Amino acid sequence: MPVEQVDMGGYTLIENASLANRNTLRVAARATLLAEIRDASKLPELLDFPAVRNGRLLVLGEGSNVLFTGDFDGTVLAMETRGVQVESDGDSARIAVAAGERWDDFVRWTLGHGYAGLENLILIPGTVGAAPIQNIGAYGCEVAEFIESVEAWDIRECRVVTLDHATCAFAYRDSLFKHEPGRYIVTAVRFVLPRSRPLRTDYAGINEQLARMGVDKPAPFHVAEAVVHLRTSKLPDPAVIGNAGSFFKNPIIDAALADALKREHPGLAVWPQPDGRCKVSAAWMIEAAGFKGIREGDAGISNRHALVLVNHGKATGPQLWALAEQVMHGVRDKFGVMLESEPVVIGAR
Ligand SMILES: Cc1cc2nc3c(=O)[nH]c(=O)nc-3n(C[C@H](O)[C@H](O)[C@H](O)COP(=O)(O)OP(=O)(O)OC[C@H]3O[C@@H](n4cnc5c(N)ncnc54)[C@H](O)[C@@H]3O)c2cc1C
């Protein structure tokens, strides 16, 4: 089918667009209309087209946290805006970053300019605009700690809004944006980053890696280097095999249930939470239930990391989702805990 493409100045519209190269699970899917946005000020104009206004909308960054289980019958807004602006500088800096900037590029930029804080979050795929959506986190740090505010187009109110840190309601892999899906289009994120701060190295092998690197007085870029090493040795690379990182969230359960599970399964990792509940290791339960490394056709669970759903080649979205559900049900039957998917599952209506 011929694909119509029109440059509107500030954004490009593509009809019946393929999304296969726009999701890291490399699932084939199409959008009725794709809008590649390079200028956020054009959003009101774009959103006013009747076909866009009256249909479904999906904002897409790099597609590293989505699973398409069908075509998208609506408009996909691909955020491709760019720009990093230092608004004030001193012991710490306020930095506003356009939603379409690549997260990892921004982290490296901060390290190159002598700012601390984001070193543990290096190498996470995706865009800056998506970072607050699930409050990205890794190696003991979460991005929320460094976000002062989020600028967004509020579809309900038809205006630009600035949402301060408290309003964003950040929590573990969670935020306001997940609770009001489809309401906000994040256009920029404002960070506050110090010139120096205590480093977080006591998590998941960072200290040991620093020792192997021969570093005894680490700077932020040393920690970043250690994290890059750890991540590349553990996580499959989406450029080599389709995946969306951790597909299953670590469930947060009542302390009583966590105690009972720990008594029955002493190997289960349990992390007490500030609210009295406990986070338990999804990876451990998936492996103990026998799912690590399994494969159904081209859909699989990585043999390197039990949380990672992988596409060995031509798996479809429904095939990947069927395998994910098989894992969730298997873990529920064995441990009485229902896992949830971390990526957003997007299907036909
Ligand atoms: C190999 C690998 C490793 C990963 N490791 C980690 C990790 O360590 N920690 C972690 O937290 N995540 C991790 N992820 C998940 C992913 O990288 C992050 O969730 C990332 O923030 C997603 O960015 P994206 O631009 O690809 O968003 P997308 O996948 O395109 O979108 C994700 C969700 O955010 C919404 N969204 C995206 N941009 C906007 C916007 N501008 N405005 C409003 N809504 C928007 C989408 O509608 C969708 O609901 C990993 C993924 C992969 C593939």
The ligand as a MOL file (V3000), in Angstrom:
LIG
                    3D

  0  0  0     0  0            999 V3000
M  V30 BEGIN CTAB
M  V30 COUNTS 53 58 0 0 0
M  V30 BEGIN ATOM
M  V30 1 C 17.4120 -3.0280 27.0750 0
M  V30 2 C 16.4800 -2.1810 27.9220 0
M  V30 3 C 16.8390 -1.8450 29.2060 0
M  V30 4 C 15.9990 -1.0640 29.9990 0
M  V30 5 N 16.4000 -0.7550 31.2500 0
M  V30 6 C 15.6030 0.0040 32.0420 0
M  V30 7 C 16.0150 0.3330 33.3660 0
M  V30 8 O 17.0980 -0.0270 33.8160 0
M  V30 9 N 15.1790 1.0810 34.1180 0
M  V30 10 C 13.9730 1.5360 33.6410 0
M  V30 11 O 13.2700 2.2250 34.3780 0
M  V30 12 N 13.5540 1.2340 32.3810 0
M  V30 13 C 14.3370 0.4780 31.5820 0
M  V30 14 N 13.9280 0.1580 30.3160 0
M  V30 15 C 12.6330 0.6310 29.8340 0
M  V30 16 C 12.7130 1.9300 28.9960 0
M  V30 17 O 14.0030 2.1620 28.5690 0
M  V30 18 C 12.2290 3.1620 29.7580 0
M  V30 19 O 10.9360 2.9530 30.2840 0
M  V30 20 C 12.2210 4.4130 28.8840 0
M  V30 21 O 11.9540 5.5430 29.6810 0
M  V30 22 C 11.1900 4.3520 27.7550 0
M  V30 23 O 11.4600 5.4300 26.8900 0
M  V30 24 P 10.8500 5.4730 25.4360 0
M  V30 25 O 11.1680 6.8260 24.8590 0
M  V30 26 O 11.3100 4.3260 24.6440 0
M  V30 27 O 9.2890 5.3760 25.7400 0
M  V30 28 P 8.2100 4.5570 24.9300 0
M  V30 29 O 8.4570 3.1070 25.0580 0
M  V30 30 O 8.1040 5.1170 23.5530 0
M  V30 31 O 6.8920 4.9230 25.7380 0
M  V30 32 C 6.6730 4.3760 27.0160 0
M  V30 33 C 5.3960 4.9990 27.6090 0
M  V30 34 O 5.6050 6.3750 27.8350 0
M  V30 35 C 4.6860 7.1650 27.0760 0
M  V30 36 N 5.4370 8.3300 26.5830 0
M  V30 37 C 6.6270 8.3130 25.9380 0
M  V30 38 N 7.0270 9.5670 25.6770 0
M  V30 39 C 6.0630 10.3920 26.1690 0
M  V30 40 C 5.8780 11.8040 26.1940 0
M  V30 41 N 6.7700 12.6510 25.6630 0
M  V30 42 N 4.7370 12.2880 26.7640 0
M  V30 43 C 3.8090 11.4580 27.2960 0
M  V30 44 N 3.9160 10.1170 27.2960 0
M  V30 45 C 5.0490 9.5910 26.7290 0
M  V30 46 C 4.1840 6.2590 25.9650 0
M  V30 47 O 2.9020 6.6540 25.5180 0
M  V30 48 C 4.1830 4.9240 26.6690 0
M  V30 49 O 3.0180 4.8320 27.4510 0
M  V30 50 C 14.7580 -0.6100 29.4860 0
M  V30 51 C 14.3990 -0.9400 28.1640 0
M  V30 52 C 15.2480 -1.7070 27.3930 0
M  V30 53 C 14.8550 -2.0300 25.9730 0
M  V30 END ATOM
M  V30 BEGIN BOND
M  V30 1 1 1 2
M  V30 2 1 2 3
M  V30 3 2 2 52
M  V30 4 2 3 4
M  V30 5 1 4 5
M  V30 6 1 4 50
M  V30 7 2 5 6
M  V30 8 1 6 7
M  V30 9 1 6 13
M  V30 10 2 7 8
M  V30 11 1 7 9
M  V30 12 1 9 10
M  V30 13 2 10 11
M  V30 14 1 10 12
M  V30 15 2 12 13
M  V30 16 1 13 14
M  V30 17 1 14 15
M  V30 18 1 14 50
M  V30 19 1 15 16
M  V30 20 1 16 17
M  V30 21 1 16 18
M  V30 22 1 18 19
M  V30 23 1 18 20
M  V30 24 1 20 21
M  V30 25 1 20 22
M  V30 26 1 22 23
M  V30 27 1 23 24
M  V30 28 2 24 25
M  V30 29 1 24 26
M  V30 30 1 24 27
M  V30 31 1 27 28
M  V30 32 2 28 29
M  V30 33 1 28 30
M  V30 34 1 28 31
M  V30 35 1 31 32
M  V30 36 1 32 33
M  V30 37 1 33 34
M  V30 38 1 33 48
M  V30 39 1 34 35
M  V30 40 1 35 36
M  V30 41 1 35 46
M  V30 42 1 36 37
M  V30 43 1 36 45
M  V30 44 2 37 38
M  V30 45 1 38 39
M  V30 46 1 39 40
M  V30 47 2 39 45
M  V30 48 1 40 41
M  V30 49 2 40 42
M  V30 50 1 42 43
M  V30 51 2 43 44
M  V30 52 1 44 45
M  V30 53 1 46 47
M  V30 54 1 46 48
M  V30 55 1 48 49
M  V30 56 2 50 51
M  V30 57 1 51 52
M  V30 58 1 52 53
M  V30 END BOND
M  V30 END CTAB
M  END
